[in-house]
Every structure is written in C-alpha cells, then in structure tokens.
C-alpha cells in the first residue's frame, strides 16, 4: 500500500492517548513540567503533539468505516455481522439495546477533542515560533476537527451542547459546568460557520504525506452534509419530535418545515463541485486480463452510452474496476481524485479500521473470519447489467431447471464460474465488486505457500462446506458475503497478506447524489451565496442539473442514466436517489443515517431479514437459493432508535442535559 504518511504518523510517540475524564479536562497534563499554554504553542514539537491529540479523537470510536465494535452504525438493513454470541450482539443492536459499553465512548472522545481544539484555536498567537500563515493553518485544522467532531455527534446523538468557544472553565462550580443541548439547527449552523472559517485557510490539496489532514474541499463537503441533514425530514418540521426538549422546555427539533434548507444544502454541495478539484475515479478498459484483474466486461449495448467516452458514456472505462479500486487499496490515496476526506490507513491492524472490516468479510480459507455479510434485500437491490430492476421470478422462469452455470456456459455468463446460480448472472458491475455470492471466485493471490491450492478458489456457503453453516459465529446466516474492500491479492494466511486500504470518509459521488437530492425537493427558486460570498447561485429543481450530477455516477457504474419520466416526477426521482445511495454507498456508514434522516427507518429497518437457506447441503443445492426469513438476524425499530441515548454518568454530571426521546432519564 502506498499511503503510508497519515494520521497515525502524527500520533507516533506523542504519548497522548488517554480518554479518562481527569485527563482530558487538564490542558497541561501532557507535559512533564506543566508548562503554560503560551510556552506550549511557541514550541513546534509541543504544538504538533497537541494537534496530534486532536486528530486522535477522530479515530477509535469516531472512525466511520471499520470493525463493528467501533463503527456499529455501518450496519443497517444492508449489512450484518455474526460475531458476538452467535448473533446475540447483533440482536441487541438491532433491537435498540444501546446501553452496552461499546456505544458510549464516542461522546467523551468527541468532547475531549472539541476542548483540545478550542484551546489551540484560542491560545495560538502570531509573532512567535510560527509565521502568520502557519498559525492560520494550525487553527484551520483544529477548527475543522472541532466542527467535524460536532458533526459526528450530531449524526448519532442529535442536538448536543455547543461548548464555550474557549473551552469550559473547570475552576467554575458544578452548576456553571452544566450545559444544555443546543437545538439541531444551532448545531448545524455552528458546524456550517466553522467549516467556512476553516475552508478559508485550508489548502485545496494535500500531498501523500499529509493526505489525512483536511483540505478546503473536506471542510465544505462536511458542511454540505450537515446542511443536508438539517433539511431532511427528521430535522425539518418533524412533529414527532415535538417532545424532544432541553431542560427549559425549548423544542430541539424544528417544528416548522423550511424548503429553503434544501436550497442551502444544494448550494453547499455546489460549493464543493465548483472547486473543480474532484472527479469520479475511472479505470481504463482492459483488452487483456488475469484472474485478479480480468478483461473488461462491457455493458450491453446502449445507443446513447456505448460509443461515448466517460463521462458521457462508458466506451473507454472499466465500470467494475472503476468502482472496486476505490476501496480495496489499489489506489494511492493522493492519486484518488474522488476522495475528499480520509483518516488515511486508519489504524491498519486487525482491531479497528478497514483492514479489520475486510478480514471479517474474508473466508477462513484466506485467513478471514467469515462473519460479515449482506442481507438478501441488499443483494436483490442491484440492477441487471442493462439497468433494469432485478426480478427473481423472471429469472427463474427464464432458465427453468437449468439454473446452474454449466462448464460450457462460462463464457456466456462471465464473470460467473461453473456451478453458480444464474440469479447472479448479468448483474450491474457494482454487484460483482460488492457481493460475495455463493460460488464467487476469491483470487487471494498474495499466497506464497502452495499458491496452487490456496488461490483462485470458488467459495460456496452450503452447509457442510468450509465456509458454510457451523456451530459458532464464523458463518454467514444469509448465505451472502461482502466483497467490497477486499483486494484480489488479500490473503491473511498461506504466506499472504491483507493489503492496506485508505478509509474514504467523504467522496465526490456522495456530494453529487446529495446535490441532486436537495434540488429534487425544491418547488421554488432561491438565490444563495457561495461559501466565500464570491458568487450567487440560483438554486431550483433543475432537471439538467440533477441529471448532470446523477448520470456520471451511474455511467461510471456501467448503467444508464434515468429516463426523463423519472426526472420529471419528484416522488419517482426521490425513490431512485434513495436506491442509488443504497447501492453506491454500501458499507460507507451512510445507510444507517440516511434511513433515519429520511424517516424511512421505521419501515426499512423493521422489515424481516431474508437470506438463502443455509441449512441446505450441496447435494440439494437448488433449495439453498430459496429465500427464507433468517431468525438469527431479526430486527425492529422504535422512535428511540433515531438518536443514541446519553449515558447515565453524563446525565448525572450534567444536570441540564436531557435524554433523547424514548430512553430512560434515570431521574
């Protein structure tokens, strides 16, 4: 892997890793001689250490993609995990039993970082060790971190307290150290304003050594996401949240719908687009290939897209590789034009970040743990290769008794191998980059120990097979695995290795879909200033603008843009954008929050979870593919699950803190 210079390097050797209340309230505890803030911020080493501590609070329980113990919100109606008491851990999560230890730490971790960043913003001064420009850069980074931590808190906990600008004064008495929740809109406005201030002094690009430091685009993109959430149904005129108040009875969620919020969100997304810094990554079409990197499978001929080069068409690109390479470690971080914000190779061990996620997806044959997979709902959501919706009944009727690929049919059904169920044939390229269906090929090519027997294996999930149903938790209750993030070379056994992967917290495809979503909600026209006041955007439900945003995402994936009748109907386009986000952003910690902000979670997250029949052996293989309800992975949704609860200890310490709706307040 190439992106070696990342946040972790900033943290090495600083000795700043502690999250206890006593430690994070003491601004001087890091330095042996208890130096003053003035001296700290006149030392380059101490200043870097201080900033490193701020960055550190974006890791662990504030990671966005990684092991479920740190990023449990990455699992909604699309993905599941099976480790932890043979599914008991998953059941607690899906039934809203959020009072377990591994959900709590993000609160204290975030406020620790907020306080440290606030001290740095207010204590650094010009005229000492640093130039005026360096001071501005340091402050901008600290300001970004502080605002981003508020953004992470907002997604989980909803309205949270905005702390004093200079940090809390812990010499004050107990009563004066109690802070109420701010309203949802106040938190979003604070994030928006802070990200604008940060953007003014942040660079537009970073080199590979500093890739995990924020850029102007990262600040503006995070701002756009916060504003989109403020415009969404959960926070915009939501009467169901009228009882969510602060300690003085002030309603925390807006009760008055405002369409203008959507216009502001669209303008903020346009700010990122207008930087002209980002574009969707595409891989060139391949004429020759290998098992690891196969010849490009060309989408079915389309009169509008097949003969044009990207972004107007897919004639010169490999849609499968264009999507797969974004996530599996094949790209240098600094050469990925789509990546807007990253923590870099976030803690690339087996416990925290993307490698941990990958290893839990990988089969035991490759040294993996074979316990993270996909629901049948997600598997079925992927379109056919011509862009039409998947229809199980039509496929069963089409192939009849010939539902398994025969050896002489392999060329016709690429990339499927022999003995694979034809439901998985002729699907859109993102399906093959994301779904580890039964019979998928795992190349695992980094194996050096007897590679002839430890690479290029089809993995089936029938009972009795190595990766099939067992006693314990190393099997997939739906019979469907996940291929996204897995590199074709990944092999944690047999002398191989798992290749490092860069976490992509925000990417350009997300911004494009956000822009289209916000425009689609408008009925009027709005004049909105750009982030720096240099331009005024006319924001309205412009079909050409929405198509210009959505079509490259779909064309890069090898599927056609929507027909005009979809664009002309607001409800139809809304459904289509939601579906597109479900596919494009799988496993990127978006679906869980999307379902909540849309208020779709009561329906979507409460649906019965289906998979294939994992009780079936290979001898009756056709019966395996009969969809069945998976009792081990059932779920429910109630109002309390919109926001995470405040821990009892925090409620005890902060007498002005109110609990989120539906959770016990311990009064």
C-alpha positions in Angstrom: 0.0 0.0 0.0 1.2 3.5 -0.8 -0.4 5.9 1.5 1.9 5.5 4.4 2.1 9.0 5.7 -1.2 9.5 7.6 -2.8 10.4 10.9 -1.0 7.6 12.6 2.4 9.2 11.8 1.2 12.4 13.5 0.4 10.4 16.6 3.5 8.2 16.9 5.4 8.7 20.1 3.4 11.6 21.5 2.0 9.7 24.4 -1.3 11.5 24.2 -3.6 8.5 24.1 -6.0 8.7 27.1 -9.7 9.3 27.3 -10.4 9.5 31.1 -12.3 12.5 32.4 -9.5 13.6 34.5 -7.0 13.5 31.7 -9.0 15.3 29.0 -10.1 18.1 31.3 -6.5 19.0 32.2 -4.9 21.0 29.3 -1.4 20.7 30.7 -1.2 17.1 31.7 0.8 16.0 28.7 3.9 17.9 29.6 6.2 16.9 32.4 7.0 20.4 33.7 3.3 21.6 33.4 4.2 24.4 31.0 1.9 27.3 30.2 -0.3 27.4 27.1 1.9 30.2 25.8 5.0 28.1 26.0 3.3 25.1 24.6 2.2 27.0 21.5 5.6 28.5 21.0 7.1 25.1 20.6 6.7 23.4 17.3 7.1 19.9 18.8 4.5 20.6 21.6 2.1 22.2 19.1 2.3 19.2 16.8 1.7 16.9 19.8 -1.3 19.0 20.8 -2.7 18.9 17.3 -2.0 15.1 17.1 -4.2 14.6 20.2 -7.0 16.5 18.4 -6.6 14.2 15.4 -6.5 11.2 17.6 -10.1 11.9 18.6 -11.2 11.2 15.0 -10.0 7.6 15.4 -11.2 4.6 17.5 -14.9 5.2 18.3 -15.1 8.1 15.9 -14.0 6.0 12.9 -16.6 5.8 10.2 -15.5 2.6 8.4 -14.0 -0.3 10.4 -14.7 -3.1 12.9 -18.3 -3.2 14.2 -17.0 -2.6 17.8 -16.1 1.0 16.7 -18.4 1.6 13.7 -21.6 -0.3 14.5 -23.6 2.4 12.6 -22.2 0.9 9.4 -24.9 -1.8 9.7 -28.5 -1.0 8.8 -30.8 -3.1 6.5 -27.9 -3.9 4.1 -25.1 -5.4 6.1 -24.9 -7.7 9.1 -22.3 -9.1 11.5 -22.4 -12.5 13.1 -19.7 -12.4 15.7 -20.5 -12.0 19.4 -22.5 -14.8 20.9 -23.6 -16.3 17.6 -25.7 -13.3 16.7 -26.7 -12.1 20.1 -24.6 -9.0 19.8 -26.3 -8.1 16.5 -29.7 -8.7 18.0 -29.1 -6.2 20.8 -28.0 -3.6 18.3 -31.0 -4.2 16.0 -33.5 -4.1 18.9 -32.1 -0.8 20.2 -30.3 -2.1 23.3 -27.8 0.7 23.0 -26.6 0.6 26.6 -23.6 -1.5 26.1 -20.1 -0.2 26.7 -19.0 -0.1 23.1 -21.5 2.6 22.2 -20.6 5.1 24.8 -17.0 6.2 24.2 -17.6 8.4 21.1 -19.3 11.0 23.4 -16.4 11.6 25.8 -13.9 11.1 23.0 -15.5 13.8 20.8 -15.8 16.3 23.6 -12.2 15.7 24.6 -11.2 16.6 21.1 -13.5 19.6 21.0 -11.9 21.0 24.1 -8.4 20.5 22.9 -9.1 22.0 19.6 -10.8 25.0 21.2 -7.7 25.6 23.4 -5.5 25.5 20.4 -7.7 27.9 18.3 -7.7 30.5 21.1 -4.2 30.1 22.5 -2.1 30.2 19.4 -0.8 33.6 18.5 1.3 35.2 15.8 4.8 36.7 16.3 6.4 33.7 18.0 7.7 30.5 16.6 5.2 30.4 13.7 4.6 32.6 10.8 1.2 34.2 10.3 0.4 31.6 7.6 1.4 28.7 9.8 -0.8 29.9 12.7 -3.7 30.2 10.3 -3.1 26.7 9.0 -2.9 25.2 12.5 -6.0 27.0 13.6 -7.9 25.9 10.5 -7.0 22.3 11.1 -8.1 22.5 14.7 -11.3 24.3 13.7 -12.1 21.5 11.1 -11.5 18.8 13.7 -13.7 20.5 16.3 -16.5 21.1 13.8 -16.2 17.5 12.4 -16.5 16.1 15.9 -19.7 18.0 16.4 -20.9 16.6 13.0 -20.2 13.0 14.2 -22.0 13.7 17.5 -25.0 15.3 15.6 -25.5 12.2 13.5 -25.5 9.8 16.5 -27.0 11.9 19.3 -28.9 14.6 17.5 -28.9 18.1 19.2 -25.9 18.3 21.5 -24.4 21.0 23.7 -22.1 23.5 21.9 -19.3 24.2 24.4 -17.9 27.7 25.2 -15.6 29.0 22.5 -12.5 28.9 24.7 -13.5 25.6 26.3 -15.1 25.0 29.7 -13.5 26.7 32.7 -13.1 23.9 35.2 -12.5 26.2 38.0 -16.2 27.1 37.9 -18.6 25.5 40.3 -20.7 22.4 39.4 -23.8 24.4 38.4 -21.9 26.5 35.9 -20.3 23.5 34.3 -23.7 22.1 33.3 -24.6 22.7 29.6 -28.0 22.1 27.9 -28.5 20.8 24.4 -28.5 23.3 21.7 -31.1 22.9 19.0 -30.4 20.7 16.0 -30.4 23.8 13.7 -28.0 25.7 16.1 -25.5 22.8 16.0 -25.7 22.7 12.2 -25.3 26.4 11.9 -22.3 26.2 14.1 -20.7 23.4 12.0 -21.5 25.4 8.9 -19.9 28.6 10.1 -16.9 26.9 11.5 -16.2 24.9 8.3 -16.4 28.1 6.3 -13.8 29.7 8.6 -11.6 26.6 8.3 -12.0 26.5 4.5 -10.6 30.0 4.1 -7.2 28.8 5.4 -7.0 25.2 4.3 -5.2 24.2 1.1 -7.1 22.8 -1.8 -4.9 19.7 -2.0 -2.6 17.6 0.2 0.4 15.5 -0.8 0.6 11.8 0.2 2.5 12.6 3.4 -0.3 14.8 4.6 -3.3 13.1 3.0 -5.2 12.7 6.3 -5.1 16.4 7.0 -8.3 18.2 5.9 -8.5 20.4 2.8 -10.8 23.2 1.8 -12.9 20.6 0.0 -13.2 18.4 3.1 -14.4 21.4 5.1 -17.0 22.4 2.5 -18.1 18.8 2.0 -18.7 18.2 5.7 -20.6 21.5 5.8 -22.8 20.3 2.9 -23.6 17.0 4.7 -24.6 18.8 7.9 -26.9 21.2 6.0 -28.4 18.2 4.1 -29.3 16.6 7.4 -30.8 19.8 8.6 -33.0 19.9 5.5 -34.1 16.2 5.8 -37.4 15.1 7.3 -36.0 14.0 10.7 -34.9 17.6 11.5 -37.1 19.8 9.3 -40.7 20.2 10.5 -40.8 16.9 12.4 -43.9 17.0 14.7 -42.9 13.5 16.0 -40.0 15.2 17.8 -42.0 17.9 19.5 -41.3 16.3 22.8 -37.5 16.4 22.4 -36.7 19.5 24.5 -33.9 21.0 26.6 -34.2 21.4 30.4 -36.2 24.6 30.0 -38.7 23.1 27.6 -37.3 24.5 24.4 -38.1 22.2 21.4 -34.8 21.0 19.9 -36.1 19.8 16.5 -37.6 22.3 14.1 -41.4 22.1 14.0 -41.7 24.4 11.0 -40.8 22.9 7.6 -38.5 25.1 5.5 -37.9 24.3 1.9 -35.1 26.9 1.9 -33.0 24.4 3.9 -32.9 22.2 0.9 -31.7 25.1 -1.2 -28.9 25.9 1.2 -27.9 22.2 1.2 -27.8 22.2 -2.6 -25.8 25.4 -2.7 -23.3 23.9 -0.2 -22.9 20.8 -2.4 -22.4 23.0 -5.4 -19.7 24.8 -3.5 -17.7 21.6 -3.5 -18.5 20.9 -7.2 -17.4 24.4 -8.1 -14.0 23.9 -6.6 -13.2 21.9 -9.7 -10.9 19.8 -7.6 -12.7 16.4 -7.6 -14.0 14.0 -10.2 -15.1 10.4 -10.2 -12.3 7.9 -10.5 -12.4 5.7 -13.6 -10.2 2.8 -14.6 -9.3 2.3 -18.3 -10.9 -0.5 -20.2 -8.7 -3.6 -20.4 -8.3 -5.7 -23.5 -6.1 -8.3 -21.7 -6.5 -9.5 -18.2 -5.8 -12.0 -15.4 -7.9 -13.7 -12.8 -7.0 -10.8 -10.4 -7.8 -8.1 -12.9 -10.0 -9.6 -15.6 -10.7 -8.3 -19.1 -13.4 -5.6 -19.0 -16.9 -7.0 -19.2 -18.6 -4.5 -21.5 -22.1 -3.5 -20.5 -24.9 -4.4 -23.0 -25.0 -2.0 -26.0 -26.8 1.2 -25.3 -27.4 3.7 -28.2 -26.5 6.7 -26.0 -23.6 5.5 -23.8 -21.8 2.6 -25.5 -19.9 4.7 -28.1 -19.1 7.7 -26.0 -16.2 8.2 -23.6 -16.7 9.0 -19.9 -18.5 11.0 -18.5 -20.9 10.9 -21.5 -20.6 7.1 -21.9 -18.6 4.1 -20.8 -16.7 3.3 -24.1 -13.2 3.9 -22.6 -13.7 2.7 -19.0 -13.9 -0.5 -17.0 -17.0 0.1 -14.7 -16.2 -2.9 -12.5 -12.6 -1.9 -11.8 -13.6 1.8 -11.6 -15.7 1.1 -8.6 -13.7 -1.8 -7.0 -10.4 0.0 -6.9 -11.8 2.9 -5.0 -11.9 0.8 -1.8 -9.5 -2.2 -2.0 -6.1 -0.5 -1.6 -5.1 -0.5 -5.3 -5.0 3.3 -5.4 -2.5 5.7 -3.9 -4.5 8.0 -1.6 -3.2 11.1 -3.2 -4.0 9.8 -6.7 -7.6 9.2 -6.0 -9.5 12.2 -7.5 -12.7 11.2 -5.9 -11.6 11.2 -2.2 -12.5 14.3 -0.3 -11.7 13.4 3.3 -9.9 10.5 4.8 -8.2 9.4 8.0 -5.7 7.6 5.9 -4.9 4.0 6.7 -6.8 4.3 9.9 -5.2 2.0 12.5 -4.5 -0.7 9.9 -4.4 -3.6 12.4 -6.9 -6.3 12.9 -8.9 -4.4 15.5 -10.1 -1.0 14.2 -10.2 0.2 10.6 -10.8 -1.0 7.1 -8.5 -4.0 7.4 -10.5 -5.2 10.3 -13.7 -4.9 8.3 -12.1 -6.7 5.4 -10.8 -9.6 7.4 -14.2 -10.2 9.0 -15.6 -10.4 5.4 -13.0 -12.8 4.1 -13.4 -16.6 4.1 -11.5 -18.7 6.6 -9.7 -20.2 3.7 -7.9 -16.9 3.3 -7.3 -16.4 7.0 -10.5 -14.4 7.4 -13.3 -14.7 9.9 -16.2 -15.2 7.5 -18.8 -13.4 9.7 -19.8 -10.1 8.0 -22.2 -10.3 5.0 -25.1 -8.8 3.2 -28.9 -9.2 3.5 -30.9 -10.6 0.6 -32.6 -7.2 0.4 -29.2 -5.6 -0.4 -28.3 -8.4 -2.8 -31.5 -8.0 -4.7 -31.2 -4.2 -4.9 -28.5 -4.4 -7.5 -29.8 -3.9 -11.0 -29.3 -6.1 -14.1 -26.5 -5.2 -16.4 -28.9 -3.2 -18.7 -30.1 -1.1 -15.7 -33.4 -2.9 -15.3 -34.5 -4.0 -11.9 -33.7 -7.5 -10.6 -36.7 -9.8 -10.8 -36.3 -13.2 -9.2 -39.5 -14.7 -10.7 -38.5 -13.6 -14.3 -35.0 -15.2 -13.9 -36.4 -18.5 -12.5 -38.9 -18.6 -15.4 -36.2 -17.8 -18.0 -33.8 -20.6 -17.0 -36.2 -23.1 -15.6 -34.4 -26.3 -14.5 -31.1 -25.0 -15.9 -30.3 -22.5 -13.1 -26.7 -23.5 -12.6 -23.9 -22.4 -14.9 -22.6 -25.3 -16.8 -18.9 -25.6 -17.8 -19.7 -25.0 -21.4 -21.7 -21.8 -20.4 -18.9 -20.0 -18.5 -18.0 -17.7 -21.4 -21.7 -16.7 -21.8 -22.1 -15.9 -18.1 -18.9 -14.1 -17.2 -17.7 -13.4 -14.6 -19.6 -16.4 -13.1 -17.8 -19.7 -12.9 -19.3 -23.2 -13.2 -22.0 -24.3 -10.8 -23.0 -20.8 -9.8 -26.7 -20.0 -9.5 -27.9 -17.9 -12.5 -29.6 -15.3 -10.3 -26.1 -13.8 -10.1 -25.7 -13.6 -13.8 -25.8 -10.4 -15.9 -25.9 -8.0 -12.9 -24.5 -4.5 -12.9 -20.7 -4.2 -12.3 -21.1 -2.8 -8.7 -22.8 -6.1 -7.8 -19.6 -8.1 -8.6 -17.4 -5.6 -6.8 -19.6 -5.7 -3.7 -21.4 -9.1 -3.3 -19.6 -12.3 -2.4 -22.4 -14.6 -3.7 -22.2 -18.4 -3.2 -19.7 -19.6 -5.8 -17.9 -16.3 -6.2 -14.2 -16.5 -7.1 -11.8 -15.4 -4.4 -8.4 -15.0 -6.0 -6.4 -14.4 -2.8 -3.3 -14.2 -5.0 -0.7 -13.0 -2.4 -0.4 -16.5 -1.1 3.2 -17.8 -1.4 2.7 -21.2 0.4 1.4 -23.6 -2.1 -0.4 -21.0 -4.2 -1.8 -23.6 -6.5 -4.0 -24.8 -3.7 -4.5 -21.5 -1.8 -5.5 -19.1 -4.6 -8.3 -18.8 -7.1 -11.0 -20.6 -5.2 -14.7 -20.6 -5.5 -16.3 -20.2 -2.1 -19.7 -21.8 -1.6 -21.9 -21.3 1.5 -23.7 -24.7 1.6 -23.9 -26.5 4.9 -21.0 -28.9 5.2 -18.7 -26.6 3.2 -15.8 -24.9 5.0 -17.5 -21.5 4.9 -21.0 -22.9 5.4 -23.2 -23.1 8.4 -21.4 -24.2 11.6 -21.8 -24.1 15.4 -20.2 -20.8 16.3 -20.2 -17.5 14.6 -17.8 -17.9 11.6 -20.5 -18.4 9.0 -23.0 -16.2 7.1 -26.6 -16.6 8.2 -27.9 -15.2 4.9 -25.5 -17.2 2.8 -24.3 -13.9 1.2 -20.9 -12.4 1.8 -19.5 -9.0 1.1 -16.7 -8.4 -1.4 -16.3 -4.6 -1.2 -13.0 -3.5 0.3 -11.4 -6.9 -0.5 -8.3 -6.7 -2.7 -7.9 -9.6 -5.2 -4.5 -10.2 -3.6 -5.8 -10.3 0.0 -4.9 -13.5 1.8 -4.2 -13.4 5.6 -2.9 -17.0 5.6 -0.8 -19.1 3.3 2.1 -16.7 3.4 0.0 -13.8 2.0 -1.2 -10.5 3.5 -4.1 -8.2 3.6 -3.2 -5.0 1.6 -3.6 -1.7 3.5 -6.7 0.3 2.5 -7.4 4.0 2.8 -10.6 4.9 4.6 -12.8 7.2 2.5 -15.0 9.2 4.8 -16.4 11.5 2.2 -16.1 11.1 -1.6 -17.3 13.0 -4.6 -20.0 10.6 -5.7 -21.8 11.3 -2.4 -21.7 15.0 -3.0 -23.2 14.6 -6.5 -26.0 12.5 -5.2 -26.6 14.9 -2.3 -26.8 17.8 -4.7 -29.4 16.1 -6.9 -31.4 15.0 -3.8 -31.5 18.6 -2.4 -32.5 20.0 -5.8 -35.3 17.5 -6.2 -37.0 18.7 -3.0 -37.5 22.3 -4.3 -40.6 23.8 -5.8 -39.4 27.4 -5.8 -36.2 29.3 -6.8 -33.6 30.6 -4.3 -30.6 32.9 -4.5 -27.9 31.5 -2.3 -24.4 32.9 -1.8 -21.4 30.7 -2.3 -19.4 29.8 0.8 -17.0 32.7 0.3 -19.5 35.3 -1.0 -17.8 35.4 -4.4 -20.9 34.2 -6.3 -24.6 33.8 -6.0 -26.2 30.6 -7.1 -29.7 30.4 -8.5 -31.0 27.2 -6.9 -34.1 25.4 -8.2 -35.4 22.0 -9.3 -33.4 22.0 -12.5 -33.6 18.6 -14.3 -30.5 19.2 -16.3 -28.5 19.9 -13.1 -29.9 16.8 -11.4 -29.1 14.6 -14.4 -25.6 16.2 -14.7 -25.0 15.1 -11.1 -26.5 11.6 -11.1 -25.6 10.4 -14.6 -21.8 10.2 -14.1 -22.3 8.1 -11.0 -24.5 5.6 -12.9 -22.5 5.7 -16.1 -19.3 5.1 -14.2 -21.1 2.0 -12.8 -22.0 0.9 -16.3 -25.7 1.5 -16.1 -27.8 4.1 -18.0 -29.0 7.4 -16.5 -32.7 7.5 -15.5 -35.3 8.1 -18.1 -36.8 11.5 -18.4 -40.1 10.4 -16.8 -38.2 9.6 -13.6 -36.6 13.1 -13.5 -39.9 14.9 -14.2 -41.7 13.1 -11.2 -40.4 14.3 -7.9 -41.5 11.2 -6.0 -40.1 8.8 -8.6 -36.7 10.6 -8.5 -36.7 10.7 -4.7 -37.1 6.9 -4.7 -34.5 6.4 -7.3 -31.9 8.6 -5.5 -32.5 6.7 -2.3 -32.0 3.4 -4.1 -28.8 4.8 -5.8 -27.4 5.7 -2.5 -28.1 2.2 -1.1 -26.0 0.7 -3.9 -23.3 3.2 -4.5 -22.5 3.9 -0.8 -22.8 0.3 0.6 -20.6 -0.2 3.6 -19.6 3.5 3.9 -21.6 4.3 7.0 -24.3 6.2 5.2 -27.3 3.9 5.0 -27.9 3.8 8.8 -28.1 7.6 9.0 -29.8 8.0 5.6 -32.7 5.8 6.7 -33.1 7.9 9.9 -32.8 11.4 8.3 -35.4 10.3 5.7 -37.6 8.9 8.4 -37.6 5.6 6.4 -36.1 3.6 9.2 -39.5 2.6 10.9 -40.3 0.7 7.7 -37.0 -0.3 6.2 -35.2 -1.2 9.4 -38.2 -3.1 10.8 -38.6 -5.4 7.7 -37.9 -9.1 8.3 -34.3 -10.0 7.2 -34.2 -12.6 4.5 -31.4 -14.7 3.1 -30.8 -18.0 1.4 -31.5 -21.4 3.1 -28.2 -22.1 4.9 -29.4 -25.4 6.2 -29.1 -26.9 2.7 -26.2 -29.0 1.7 -24.6 -29.1 -1.8 -26.5 -32.2 -2.6 -29.7 -30.2 -2.8 -28.1 -27.0 -3.9 -31.1 -25.6 -5.7 -33.0 -25.5 -2.5 -30.3 -23.3 -0.9 -31.4 -20.4 -3.1 -35.0 -20.3 -1.8 -35.3 -17.1 0.1 -36.1 -17.7 3.8 -36.5 -15.5 6.9 -33.3 -15.5 9.0 -34.4 -15.9 12.6 -30.9 -15.2 13.9 -30.9 -11.7 12.3 -34.2 -10.2 13.1 -34.7 -6.6 13.8 -37.2 -3.9 15.0 -37.4 -0.1 15.1 -38.9 2.3 17.5 -38.7 6.1 17.9 -35.9 5.9 20.4 -33.6 4.5 17.8 -33.5 7.7 15.8 -30.8 9.0 18.2 -28.4 7.4 20.6 -29.0 7.7 24.3 -27.0 9.8 26.7 -25.1 7.7 29.2 -26.3 7.8 32.8 -23.0 9.0 34.1 -23.2 12.0 31.7 -26.7 12.8 32.8 -25.6 12.6 36.5 -22.7 15.0 35.9 -24.6 17.5 33.7 -27.9 18.4 35.4 -29.0 20.4 32.4 -28.6 17.5 29.9 -31.9 16.0 28.7 -32.2 12.4 27.4 -33.1 11.6 23.8 -36.8 10.5 23.3 -37.6 7.0 24.4 -34.6 6.4 26.5 -34.6 6.3 30.4 -33.6 9.6 32.0 -32.7 8.0 35.4 -34.4 10.8 37.3 
